[in-house]
Amino acid sequence: MNAPINRHATTAVPIHPLLASRHSTRAFTPDVDLSDAQVAALLEAARWAPSAGNTQPWRFLLARRETGEFKRVLDCLNPGNRDWASHASALLVAVRTDANAKGPLSHAMYDLGQAMAHLTFQAAAEGLTVRQMGGFDAAALAAEFDLEAPLVPTTVAAIGVAGDPAALAESVAGPDRNVRVRLDVDDLLIRP
Protein backbone atom coordinates (compact mmCIF):
# COMPACT_ATOMS: atom_id res chain seq x y z
CA MET A 1 0.00 0.00 0.00
CA ASN A 2 1.21 3.53 -0.74
CA ALA A 3 2.00 5.96 2.06
CA PRO A 4 -0.84 8.38 2.81
CA ILE A 5 -0.79 11.70 0.98
CA ASN A 6 0.29 14.65 3.11
CA ARG A 7 -2.82 16.86 3.10
CA HIS A 8 -1.05 19.90 4.61
CA ALA A 9 -1.03 22.78 2.11
CA THR A 10 2.28 23.78 0.58
CA THR A 11 2.04 27.56 0.84
CA ALA A 12 4.14 30.30 -0.77
CA VAL A 13 4.44 32.03 2.62
CA PRO A 14 3.57 30.71 6.08
CA ILE A 15 -0.10 30.84 7.03
CA HIS A 16 -1.78 29.77 10.23
CA PRO A 17 -1.43 25.98 10.67
CA LEU A 18 -5.19 25.65 11.12
CA LEU A 19 -5.69 27.10 7.64
CA ALA A 20 -2.86 25.12 6.05
CA SER A 21 -4.02 21.80 7.47
CA ARG A 22 -7.72 22.22 6.67
CA HIS A 23 -8.90 20.03 3.82
CA SER A 24 -12.18 18.56 2.66
CA THR A 25 -12.37 14.81 2.70
CA ARG A 26 -14.96 12.30 1.68
CA ALA A 27 -13.58 9.85 4.25
CA PHE A 28 -15.30 10.01 7.62
CA THR A 29 -14.91 7.83 10.69
CA PRO A 30 -18.39 6.29 10.82
CA ASP A 31 -18.67 5.59 14.55
CA VAL A 32 -18.03 9.07 15.98
CA ASP A 33 -20.84 11.30 17.19
CA LEU A 34 -20.60 15.05 17.63
CA SER A 35 -20.91 16.21 21.21
CA ASP A 36 -23.44 18.87 22.15
CA ALA A 37 -20.51 21.13 23.04
CA GLN A 38 -18.97 20.69 19.58
CA VAL A 39 -22.27 21.46 17.87
CA ALA A 40 -22.74 24.55 20.05
CA ALA A 41 -19.23 25.78 19.21
CA LEU A 42 -19.73 25.27 15.47
CA LEU A 43 -23.00 27.18 15.44
CA GLU A 44 -21.62 29.91 17.70
CA ALA A 45 -18.68 30.41 15.34
CA ALA A 46 -21.10 30.76 12.42
CA ARG A 47 -23.28 33.13 14.42
CA TRP A 48 -20.39 35.56 14.91
CA ALA A 49 -19.41 35.75 11.24
CA PRO A 50 -19.57 39.20 9.65
CA SER A 51 -22.50 40.09 7.43
CA ALA A 52 -23.63 43.11 5.43
CA GLY A 53 -25.50 45.43 7.77
CA ASN A 54 -25.36 42.69 10.44
CA THR A 55 -28.32 41.03 8.70
CA GLN A 56 -27.05 37.50 9.46
CA PRO A 57 -28.89 35.98 6.47
CA TRP A 58 -28.06 32.38 7.38
CA ARG A 59 -30.05 29.60 8.93
CA PHE A 60 -29.01 26.01 9.54
CA LEU A 61 -30.71 22.66 9.61
CA LEU A 62 -28.58 20.19 11.58
CA ALA A 63 -29.22 16.48 11.11
CA ARG A 64 -27.21 14.07 13.25
CA ARG A 65 -26.48 10.56 12.04
CA GLU A 66 -28.94 7.89 13.21
CA THR A 67 -31.86 10.34 13.06
CA GLY A 68 -34.78 10.56 10.68
CA GLU A 69 -33.67 14.04 9.66
CA PHE A 70 -30.25 12.72 8.62
CA LYS A 71 -31.90 10.18 6.32
CA ARG A 72 -34.17 12.87 4.89
CA VAL A 73 -31.20 15.13 4.06
CA LEU A 74 -29.19 12.17 2.75
CA ASP A 75 -32.03 11.25 0.39
CA CYS A 76 -31.83 14.73 -1.18
CA LEU A 77 -28.13 14.38 -2.02
CA ASN A 78 -26.93 13.30 -5.44
CA PRO A 79 -26.22 9.54 -5.51
CA GLY A 80 -22.43 9.99 -5.62
CA ASN A 81 -22.52 12.08 -2.45
CA ARG A 82 -24.87 9.74 -0.57
CA ASP A 83 -22.32 6.93 -0.46
CA TRP A 84 -19.62 8.78 1.43
CA ALA A 85 -21.80 11.34 3.27
CA SER A 86 -23.68 8.55 5.03
CA HIS A 87 -20.59 8.06 7.23
CA ALA A 88 -20.48 11.67 8.48
CA SER A 89 -21.46 12.43 12.06
CA ALA A 90 -23.90 15.09 10.89
CA LEU A 91 -25.22 16.78 7.79
CA LEU A 92 -25.74 20.52 8.02
CA VAL A 93 -27.97 22.26 5.50
CA ALA A 94 -26.78 25.85 5.09
CA VAL A 95 -29.75 28.01 4.17
CA ARG A 96 -29.60 31.63 3.10
CA THR A 97 -32.44 34.06 3.50
CA ASP A 98 -32.65 36.29 0.45
CA ALA A 99 -34.82 39.00 2.06
CA ASN A 100 -35.89 40.42 5.38
CA ALA A 101 -38.47 43.03 6.48
CA LYS A 102 -36.37 45.76 4.84
CA GLY A 103 -36.24 44.03 1.45
CA PRO A 104 -33.86 41.89 -0.65
CA LEU A 105 -30.49 40.92 0.81
CA SER A 106 -28.11 41.13 -2.15
CA HIS A 107 -25.13 39.79 -0.21
CA ALA A 108 -26.90 36.86 1.44
CA MET A 109 -24.96 34.16 -0.41
CA TYR A 110 -21.62 35.84 0.33
CA ASP A 111 -22.54 36.28 3.99
CA LEU A 112 -23.64 32.65 4.29
CA GLY A 113 -20.26 31.69 2.84
CA GLN A 114 -18.54 33.66 5.58
CA ALA A 115 -20.63 31.93 8.24
CA MET A 116 -19.71 28.54 6.76
CA ALA A 117 -16.03 29.50 6.70
CA HIS A 118 -16.19 30.41 10.39
CA LEU A 119 -17.95 27.11 11.12
CA THR A 120 -15.37 25.20 9.06
CA PHE A 121 -12.41 26.60 10.95
CA GLN A 122 -14.08 26.09 14.32
CA ALA A 123 -14.59 22.48 13.23
CA ALA A 124 -10.87 22.21 12.45
CA ALA A 125 -10.07 23.58 15.90
CA GLU A 126 -12.37 20.89 17.35
CA GLY A 127 -10.53 18.13 15.44
CA LEU A 128 -13.38 17.78 12.95
CA THR A 129 -13.54 18.08 9.20
CA VAL A 130 -16.21 19.66 7.00
CA ARG A 131 -16.89 18.85 3.38
CA GLN A 132 -19.38 21.14 1.68
CA MET A 133 -21.24 19.98 -1.38
CA GLY A 134 -23.41 21.45 -4.08
CA GLY A 135 -24.54 18.04 -5.30
CA PHE A 136 -28.05 17.96 -3.88
CA ASP A 137 -31.60 18.69 -4.96
CA ALA A 138 -32.36 22.09 -3.40
CA ALA A 139 -36.04 22.01 -4.37
CA ALA A 140 -36.50 18.54 -2.85
CA LEU A 141 -34.69 19.63 0.31
CA ALA A 142 -36.83 22.75 0.62
CA ALA A 143 -39.99 20.69 0.14
CA GLU A 144 -38.86 17.98 2.56
CA PHE A 145 -38.35 20.50 5.37
CA ASP A 146 -41.02 23.06 4.42
CA LEU A 147 -38.49 25.78 3.63
CA GLU A 148 -40.32 28.53 1.80
CA ALA A 149 -39.03 31.76 0.22
CA PRO A 150 -37.04 33.70 1.18
CA LEU A 151 -35.21 30.62 2.61
CA VAL A 152 -32.95 28.92 0.05
CA PRO A 153 -30.93 25.74 0.73
CA THR A 154 -27.49 26.69 -0.57
CA THR A 155 -25.07 23.96 0.44
CA VAL A 156 -24.97 20.80 2.51
CA ALA A 157 -21.97 20.14 4.71
CA ALA A 158 -20.90 16.74 5.99
CA ILE A 159 -19.24 17.09 9.40
CA GLY A 160 -17.28 14.55 11.39
CA VAL A 161 -13.89 13.11 12.17
CA ALA A 162 -11.73 12.48 9.11
CA GLY A 163 -11.41 8.82 8.22
CA ASP A 164 -9.04 6.80 6.09
CA PRO A 165 -9.18 7.73 2.38
CA ALA A 166 -8.01 4.20 1.55
CA ALA A 167 -11.41 2.97 2.74
CA LEU A 168 -13.27 5.08 0.16
CA ALA A 169 -14.83 3.50 -2.89
CA GLU A 170 -12.69 4.06 -5.99
CA SER A 171 -15.51 6.08 -7.61
CA VAL A 172 -15.23 8.89 -5.03
CA ALA A 173 -11.67 8.55 -3.73
CA GLY A 174 -9.74 10.51 -6.37
CA PRO A 175 -9.44 13.93 -4.69
CA ASP A 176 -8.67 12.36 -1.31
CA ARG A 177 -5.78 10.39 -2.75
CA ASN A 178 -4.23 13.21 -4.78
CA VAL A 179 -1.90 16.01 -3.77
CA ARG A 180 -3.73 19.24 -3.03
CA VAL A 181 -3.27 21.99 -5.63
CA ARG A 182 -4.37 25.59 -5.91
CA LEU A 183 -3.85 28.40 -8.39
CA ASP A 184 -0.87 30.62 -7.63
CA VAL A 185 -1.60 33.96 -5.99
CA ASP A 186 -0.43 35.71 -9.18
CA ASP A 187 -3.17 33.88 -11.08
CA LEU A 188 -5.78 35.15 -8.61
CA LEU A 189 -4.85 38.83 -8.78
CA ILE A 190 -6.52 41.06 -11.32
CA ARG A 191 -3.96 43.63 -12.30
CA PRO A 192 -5.25 46.86 -13.90
Backbone as a ProteinNet text record, in pm:
[ID]
protein_1_A
[PRIMARY]
MNAPINRHATTAVPIHPLLASRHSTRAFTPDVDLSDAQVAALLEAARWAPSAGNTQPWRFLLARRETGEFKRVLDCLNPGNRDWASHASALLVAVRTDANAKGPLSHAMYDLGQAMAHLTFQAAAEGLTVRQMGGFDAAALAAEFDLEAPLVPTTVAAIGVAGDPAALAESVAGPDRNVRVRLDVDDLLIRP
[TERTIARY]
84.5	0	88.9	46.2	121.1	108	207.5	200.4	88.8	22.7	-84.1	-30.2	-113.9	-79.1	-77.3	23.9	28.9	-72.9	-174.6	-282.3	-254.3	-140.3	-104.5	-71	-126.2	-102.7	42.7	96.7	227.9	204.7	237.1	203.8	327.2	305.1	414.3	477.3	397.8	444	371	424.7	356.6	218.3	122.6	-10.1	-40.7	-144.7	-178.2	-193	-135.9	-143	-286.2	-380	-519.3	-570.4	-528.9	-569.5	-495.3	-366.8	-285.7	-323.4	-370.2	-401.9	-547.1	-631.2	-771.8	-784.5	-859.2	-890.2	-1025	-1088	-1217.9	-1192.9	-1252.1	-1237.1	-1374.2	-1375.8	-1496.3	-1490.3	-1377.1	-1358.2	-1389.1	-1490.8	-1530	-1523.5	-1487.9	-1491.3	-1637.7	-1694.1	-1839.2	-1895.5	-1812.5	-1867.1	-1844.3	-1826.3	-1802.6	-1923.2	-1974	-2083.9	-2030.4	-2094.8	-2059.6	-2117.1	-2039.9	-2091.4	-2177.8	-2263	-2344.2	-2254.5	-2143.1	-2050.6	-1987.9	-1953.2	-1896.9	-1999.1	-2122	-2227.5	-2249.2	-2254.2	-2274.4	-2161	-2036.9	-1922.6	-1927.2	-1964.4	-1973.3	-2076.3	-2193.2	-2299.8	-2268.5	-2200.6	-2161.7	-2059.4	-1966	-1867.8	-1938.1	-2034.7	-2109.6	-2189.4	-2245.5	-2328.2	-2249.3	-2120.2	-2039.1	-1965.9	-2000.3	-1941.2	-1991.4	-1910.4	-1957	-2063.5	-2149.4	-2250	-2283.9	-2328.4	-2363.5	-2474.8	-2448.3	-2549.6	-2589.4	-2506.7	-2535.8	-2670.5	-2703.2	-2831.8	-2834	-2716.4	-2705.2	-2805	-2791.7	-2888.9	-2862.2	-2831.7	-2805.8	-2891.4	-2931.6	-3004.7	-2947	-2960.2	-2901.2	-3000.3	-2995.3	-3071.3	-2966.8	-2957.1	-2857.7	-2924.7	-2869.7	-2922.2	-2809.6	-2822.4	-2720.6	-2747.6	-2636.9	-2648.1	-2739.3	-2802	-2893.6	-3024.4	-3057.3	-3186.3	-3264.8	-3393.8	-3477.8	-3442	-3403.8	-3367	-3242.1	-3146.8	-3024.7	-3061.6	-3147.2	-3190.4	-3262.7	-3344.3	-3417.5	-3322.5	-3219.5	-3120.3	-3041.9	-2997.3	-2918.7	-2993.5	-3122.8	-3202.8	-3210.7	-3180.9	-3183.4	-3047.3	-2945.6	-2812.9	-2806.3	-2717.8	-2692.9	-2637.1	-2664.9	-2621.6	-2472.8	-2385.9	-2243.1	-2206.2	-2279.1	-2251.6	-2311.1	-2421.5	-2486.5	-2393.7	-2316.4	-2232.1	-2134.7	-2061.4	-1962.2	-2022.8	-2121.5	-2180.4	-2255.2	-2294.8	-2367.8	-2282.2	-2149.7	-2059.2	-2029.3	-2073.7	-2047.7	-2124.9	-2077.7	-2145.8	-2272.7	-2272.7	-2389.8	-2388.8	-2506.7	-2522.1	-2585.4	-2524.7	-2573.9	-2619.5	-2745.5	-2796.6	-2778.6	-2700.1	-2678.4	-2780.8	-2862.7	-2975.1	-2953.4	-2967.7	-2960	-3102.2	-3115.9	-3244.1	-3221.2	-3289.6	-3265	-3332.6	-3412.9	-3481.8	-3518.3	-3535.3	-3589.4	-3695.9	-3739.4	-3846.6	-3810.7	-3680.7	-3636.9	-3624.9	-3632.4	-3624.2	-3520.6	-3482.3	-3386.5	-3249.4	-3183.3	-3049	-2952	-2893.2	-2811.5	-2682.4	-2637	-2512.8	-2536.2	-2656.2	-2689.8	-2601.3	-2576.6	-2496	-2351.7	-2297.6	-2162	-2155.3	-2253.2	-2254	-2268.4	-2352.3	-2364.1	-2229.3	-2158.9	-2025.9	-1931.2	-1939.3	-1854.4	-1892.4	-2020.1	-2063.5	-2013.9	-2020.5	-1970.9	-1819.6	-1748.2	-1602.9	-1570.6	-1641.5	-1619.2	-1648.7	-1758.4	-1794.8	-1687.8	-1637.8	-1537	-1409.9	-1365.5	-1241.4	-1260.8	-1379	-1407.5	-1405.9	-1461	-1458.7	-1315.2	-1227.5	-1086.6	-1025.3	-1058.7	-1007	-1060.2	-1175.9	-1237.2	-1189	-1100.3	-1053.3	-1149.3	-1237.5	-1337.9	-1304	-1368.3	-1354.3	-1492.5	-1496.2	-1621.4	-1600.6	-1691.8	-1689.3	-1823.3	-1817.1	-1938.3	-1963.9	-2089.9	-2124	-2239.1	-2232.8	-2341.4	-2425.4	-2384	-2454.4	-2573.5	-2680.8	-2804.7	-2920.8	-3040.7	-3160.1	-3219.3	-3192	-3236	-3388	-3457.7	-3604.1	-3660.5	-3603.4	-3649.6	-3620.9	-3506	-3469.2	-3563.1	-3591.2	-3683.3	-3821.2	-3867.3	-3998.8	-3999.9	-3895.1	-3885.8	-3894.6	-3838	-3834.8	-3919.5	-4010.5	-4102.5	-4030.1	-3923.2	-3848.9	-3906.8	-3970.3	-4032.4	-3954.6	-3969.8	-3902.8	-3933.4	-3832.1	-3703.7	-3592.1	-3623.5	-3521.1	-3480.4	-3347.6	-3295.2	-3183.2	-3204	-3093.4	-2979.6	-2858.8	-2749.3	-2635.4	-2608.7	-2506.8	-2541	-2487.3	-2497.2	-2354.8	-2330.3	-2196.8	-2200.6	-2110.5	-2089.7	-1984.9	-2012	-1924	-1892.2	-1766.7	-1727.9	-1577.9	-1531.6	-1388.5	-1338.5	-1228.3	-1172.7	-1138.9	-1170.9	-1141.4	-1024.9	-1013.2	-903.5	-945.9	-882.2	-918	-902.5	-817.7	-801.1	-928.8	-1016	-1141.1	-1250.9	-1226.2	-1327.1	-1340.3	-1460.6	-1483.2	-1403.5	-1352.5	-1269.5	-1342.3	-1473.9	-1550.7	-1549.8	-1523.2	-1523.5	-1389.8	-1291.2	-1166.7	-1065.2	-1076.2	-973.7	-916.6	-998.5	-943.6	-876.7	-925.2	-867.3	-732.8	-703.9	-577.7	-476.7	-511.3	-422.7	-363.5	-251.5	-189.5	-280.9	-290.3	-373.3	-304.6	-381.5	-327.2	-420.7	-362.8	-437.4	-370	-444	-384.9	-284.1	-182.1	-87.3	-155.9	-104.2	-159.7	-157.4	-50.5	-42.8	-157.7	-205.8	-316.9	-450.8	-454.5	-578.3	-593.6	-482.1	-484.8	-523.2	-614.9	-651.7	-568.8	-486	-396.1	-444.4	-477.1	-525.4	-415.7
-118.5	0	124.7	227.9	352.5	427.4	511.2	595.8	697.6	739	838.3	970.5	1039.4	1170.3	1271.8	1356.8	1465.2	1570.1	1594	1686.2	1829.8	1855.1	1990.3	2072.4	2193	2277.9	2322.3	2321.8	2378.4	2522.6	2615.9	2756.1	2835.8	2944.4	3030.3	3106.1	3139.2	3203.1	3133.9	3137.9	3071	3130.8	3043	3083.6	3005	3043.1	2976.7	2825.9	2743.5	2598	2544.4	2607.8	2564.9	2579.8	2687.5	2709.7	2616.2	2596	2511.7	2364.4	2321.6	2179.5	2145.8	2246.6	2221.9	2163.6	2057.7	2003.2	1933.2	1924	1856.3	1711.7	1621.9	1480.8	1416.8	1310.7	1229.7	1111.5	1097	985	1029.9	970.9	1001.4	875.7	893.5	783.5	761.6	645.3	628.8	609.9	589.3	559.2	670.6	793.6	907.1	1000.4	1034.8	1130.5	1266	1371.9	1505.3	1525.8	1588.9	1621	1746.4	1765.7	1886.9	2010.4	2000	2113.3	2145.9	2044.6	2069.3	2136.6	2086.7	2146	2291.5	2317.4	2454.5	2545.5	2496.9	2578	2605.8	2506.6	2527	2634.4	2622.6	2718.3	2856.6	2861.5	2990.5	3059.6	2982.6	3040.8	3099.5	3026.7	3076.3	3201.1	3200.6	3313.3	3443.5	3435.6	3555.8	3595.2	3534.8	3575	3713.9	3789.1	3920.5	3905.8	4006	4008.5	4153.7	4176.8	4311.2	4366.3	4480.1	4542.9	4458.4	4361.1	4269.2	4198	4166.8	4102.8	3954.5	3891.5	3750.2	3663.7	3666.4	3597.7	3447.7	3381	3237.9	3167.5	3049.2	2959.9	2821.3	2734	2601.1	2495	2384.5	2265.9	2158.7	2117.5	2019.2	1882.9	1785.3	1648.1	1555	1500.3	1407.3	1267.4	1194.1	1056.3	977.4	875.6	789.2	858.3	969.1	1033.7	1031.2	1048	1055.9	1174	1285	1404	1378.7	1304.7	1272.1	1196.1	1097.6	1018.1	1105.8	1198.3	1286.8	1377.4	1430.2	1512.7	1424.7	1308.4	1216.7	1180.9	1159.6	1124.6	1236.5	1360.2	1473.1	1498.5	1423.1	1437.6	1361.8	1404.8	1329.7	1192.3	1089.8	953.9	941.7	1008.1	998.9	1052.8	1152.2	1207.9	1122.9	1056	974.3	867.6	804.4	692.5	731.6	839	878	960.6	1045.9	1134.1	1055.7	935.6	854.6	820.6	836.1	805.9	927.2	1045.3	1166.6	1161.5	1235.2	1242.8	1325.1	1422.8	1508.7	1567.3	1602.5	1678.1	1811	1918.1	2052.4	2116.9	2154.5	2226.2	2374.4	2441.2	2584.6	2654.5	2736.2	2801.3	2952	3016.7	3163.3	3218.5	3337.2	3406.3	3527	3529	3629.1	3763.5	3773.3	3899.5	3902.5	4024.5	4041.7	4150.7	4202.6	4302.5	4429.6	4455.4	4575.6	4554.5	4428.4	4402.7	4297.6	4289.8	4188.6	4205.7	4093.8	4092	4046.8	4143.1	4112.7	4038.2	4045	3979.1	3851.7	3800.5	3685.5	3564.2	3533.8	3416.2	3435.1	3553.7	3584.1	3572.4	3630.3	3627.5	3485.6	3404.9	3264.8	3194.9	3226.6	3169.3	3204.6	3327.5	3366.3	3286.3	3269.5	3192.5	3047.9	2991.5	2854.3	2846	2949.2	2950.2	2953.6	3036	3040.7	2904	2842.8	2710.6	2608.1	2615.4	2520.2	2527.3	2648	2659.7	2629.3	2653.9	2608.7	2456.2	2394.5	2248.2	2197.5	2262.3	2221.1	2233.2	2340.2	2358.1	2250.9	2194	2088.8	1949.6	1942.1	1812.7	1747.1	1827.7	1777.6	1824.6	1764.1	1807.7	1837.3	1926.2	1966.1	1954.1	1887.5	1885.3	1938.9	2053.4	2113.7	2059.1	2051.9	1998.3	2075.4	2085.3	2145	2039.1	1913.8	1804	1755.3	1832.1	1795.5	1862.1	1815.3	1869.4	1973.7	2101.2	2209.2	2215.7	2195.4	2200.5	2087.2	1968.1	1854	1877.9	1934	1962.5	2067.5	2171.7	2275.2	2216.2	2131.6	2069.4	1973.6	1897	1798.1	1862.8	1983.5	2050	2177.7	2191.9	2306.4	2440.5	2453.2	2578.5	2660.1	2769.2	2853	2982.7	3048.1	3175.5	3270.2	3345.4	3370.1	3272.9	3159.2	3062.5	2976.4	2965.7	2891.7	2798.5	2665.5	2574.1	2600.1	2624.9	2669.5	2569	2500.6	2396.4	2298.2	2179.5	2080.3	2045.8	2043.8	2013.8	1885.3	1794.9	1674.2	1709.2	1674.2	1709.1	1583.4	1569	1454.9	1449.1	1334.3	1310.5	1247.7	1301	1248.2	1100.5	1024.7	882	852.2	727.5	680.4	684	767.8	773.3	638.5	551.1	419.8	337.3	370.8	297.2	345.5	454.6	508	420.8	416.8	349.7	422.4	348.1	405.8	519.1	509.1	607.6	747	758.9	889.4	924.8	837.8	855	948	976	1051.1	1171.3	1273.2	1392.6	1363.8	1267.1	1235.8	1166.1	1112	1039.5	1117	1238.6	1320.8	1434.6	1485.1	1600.6	1721.5	1802.9	1924.1	2027.1	2094	2198.5	2319.2	2433.9	2558.8	2645.6	2740.4	2840	2921.8	2972.6	3062.3	3195.4	3265.1	3396	3489	3485.2	3571	3544	3421.9	3387.7	3437.5	3468.5	3515.5	3666.3	3736.5	3882.9	3938.3	4031.8	4105.7	4233.3	4247.7	4362.8	4462.3	4585.2	4686	4732.9
0	0	0	-69.7	-74.1	57.4	86.4	205.7	186.5	295.3	281.3	227.2	152.8	97.8	212.1	214	311	267.8	347	309.8	353.9	418.2	461.3	337.6	328.5	211.4	204.3	83.1	58.2	16.6	106.3	83.6	42.2	-30.8	-77.1	39.3	137.7	261.6	375.6	496	607.6	634.4	657.4	702.8	830.2	897.9	1023.4	998.8	1086.2	1066.9	1054.2	1122.4	1111.8	969.2	902.5	763.8	669.1	694.1	605	614.7	728.8	746.7	712.8	697.9	667	526.7	514.1	381.9	388.8	275.2	265.7	227.4	301.2	270.3	252.8	179	168.2	264.8	331.4	424.7	566.7	624.9	762.4	847	974.1	1069.3	1105.3	1072.1	1082.1	1222.6	1322.5	1455.3	1556.7	1509.2	1598.2	1593.3	1710.2	1719.4	1762.4	1717.8	1763	1902.2	1987.8	2121	2111.1	2210.9	2215.2	2221.5	2293.2	2304.4	2169	2090.5	1957.6	1867.4	1868.8	1786.5	1827.1	1957.4	2005.3	1958.6	1964	1921.3	1770.8	1691.7	1546.6	1513	1573	1543.8	1600	1713	1770.3	1680.4	1626.2	1533.5	1411.3	1357.5	1241.7	1279.3	1397.5	1442.4	1445.6	1476.7	1491.1	1363	1251.9	1124.3	1086	1011.2	965.1	857.2	849.1	742.6	710.3	588.3	543.1	631.8	692.5	777.3	897.4	933.6	1044.4	1025.1	899.1	870.5	906.1	911.6	946.1	865.2	732.3	647.3	632	740.9	738.1	840	802.9	892.7	868.6	965.2	954.4	996	925.9	961.1	991.2	1116.7	1158.2	1172.9	1104.7	1110.8	1154.5	1274.4	1324.7	1271.5	1251.7	1203.5	1296.8	1245.4	1321.1	1357.2	1285.4	1306	1175.6	1187.5	1068	980.8	1042.7	966.5	882	937.1	862.4	734.6	747.8	632.3	531	579.5	489.1	410.9	477.3	406.2	309.8	358.2	275.5	146.7	156	39.1	-64.5	-24.6	-117.8	-183.1	-142	-202.1	-334.2	-422.1	-544.3	-506	-586.3	-550.5	-516.2	-589.9	-561.6	-424.6	-377.2	-245.3	-133	-160.9	-56.9	-0.7	-88.8	-46.1	63.6	42.7	143.3	255.2	225.6	327.3	434.8	404	502.9	624.1	611.8	722.8	810.3	769.7	848.3	979.4	1076.7	1206.1	1196.6	1106.8	1089	948.7	903	779.2	817.8	771.5	802.5	672.7	666.7	550	578.8	496.5	509.4	420.7	483.4	416.5	422.2	308.5	309.7	306.9	360.5	349.6	259.8	149	45.2	70.1	176.4	205.9	353.7	403.4	537.8	531.4	645	648	571.7	555.4	484.2	333.8	287.5	144.7	110	-19.3	-65.3	1.9	22.4	80.5	-28.4	-98.1	-215.2	-181.6	-58.6	-20.6	60.3	59.5	144	116.5	-9.2	-40.7	7.5	-13.8	33.2	185.6	252.5	398.7	452.4	389.6	429.5	411.9	304.5	283.9	396.9	445.2	558.5	683.7	707.1	823.9	814.2	693.9	675.8	692.4	649.7	669.8	818.8	893.3	1038.6	1101.4	1060.9	1111.9	1075.6	953.5	905.5	988.7	1019.1	1095.2	1243	1294.9	1431.6	1435.1	1331.5	1323	1324.1	1246.9	1244.6	1383.7	1454.5	1590.4	1685.4	1652.9	1734.8	1693.3	1593.2	1544.4	1447.4	1389.9	1295.4	1154.9	1057.6	919.6	863.2	765.9	700.2	550.4	484.3	337.6	289.5	221.8	168.3	28.7	-6.3	-138.1	-201.2	-331	-407.8	-476.3	-464.8	-530.2	-449.7	-455.6	-387.7	-460	-433.6	-495.5	-400.6	-428.9	-340.2	-329.2	-439.7	-436.6	-351.3	-365.5	-284.5	-137.2	-107.5	31.4	90.8	15.2	61.6	87	-3.4	13.7	132.6	147.9	256.3	394.5	406.8	537.3	541.9	445.3	442.3	447.8	370.9	363.1	248	281.4	180	164.4	47.6	21.6	137.5	180.8	118	158.7	220.9	261	141.9	119.2	4.6	50.4	42.8	72.6	-25.9	26.9	-57.4	-63.9	43.5	44.5	155.9	143.8	250.9	290.6	420.6	471	552.3	518.9	598.6	703.7	828.6	939.6	1018.3	1057.3	1139.4	1156.4	1200.6	1216.6	1086.8	1035.1	910.7	926.4	823.5	821.5	728.9	693.6	608.8	462.4	379.5	238	166.7	217.3	155.2	163.6	258	273.9	178.8	107.1	15.7	-109	-161.5	-289.4	-397.1	-492.2	-598.6	-672	-685.4	-760.7	-698	-568.8	-503.1	-439.3	-448.4	-373.3	-437.2	-565.4	-637.2	-565.3	-533.4	-469.1	-334.9	-261.4	-130.7	-141.1	-257.3	-275	-358	-396.2	-477.9	-395.3	-439.3	-376.8	-396.6	-294.4	-302.7	-391.2	-476.5	-562.9	-561.8	-581.1	-591.4	-696.3	-751	-839.4	-760.1	-827.3	-763.3	-733.6	-633.4	-598.7	-718.8	-798.9	-917.7	-1015.7	-1019.7	-1107.8	-1053.3	-924.3	-861.2	-864.9	-879.6	-877.8	-1012.6	-1011.3	-1132	-1129.5	-1227.5	-1230.1	-1335.7	-1292.8	-1390.1	-1482.7
[MASK]
++++++++++++++++++++++++++++++++++++++++++++++++++++++++++++++++++++++++++++++++++++++++++++++++++++++++++++++++++++++++++++++++++++++++++++++++++++++++++++++++++++++++++++++++++++++++++++++++

